Amino acid sequence: MTAALQEMAEVLGVAIEYEPLAHRDGEYRHDLKLIRLREGMTLRMERSILAHELAHAVFGDAPSAYGPVNAKQERRADEWAALRLINVEAYRDAEQRWDGHVGAMAYDLGVISRLVETYRSLLLRLGDTTYLEPRMGAGQWAHREDLEGVH
């Protein structure tokens, strides 16, 4: 577990426990302010799952009987985790080094493949420019990368 993620859990007042979870890698219990992680995961899996579960804590997510609510919470948690564990320079370097191969990029970036795919979904490429987290309106993005001359 990385120190930054551990510190974030402490700031949020969330405890982290390791248990032999049978059917999942992790879970967040908002009523207990508790993240449970499956014992024995690889470091990059543990790091990715912990960041995902911390996102649920940040947003105060609780399971819903309504499927679309759960799907939205899961997508938002993956996006939050990807944006905290992957930075644009490291992503660009990994994408160029591994010619866009998601598995190799994930290994290089120290995350699971799902977070690389999620990060990729947050990018918008227009011509020779890539935008991270584009929103409506001029100048509305988290990061802009001009790729002129890069193949």
Summary of the structure (lengths in Angstrom):
residues: 151
radius of gyration: 16.7
end to end distance: 35.5
largest distance: 52.0
contacts: 409
relative contact order: 0.11
helix: 48%
strand: 17%
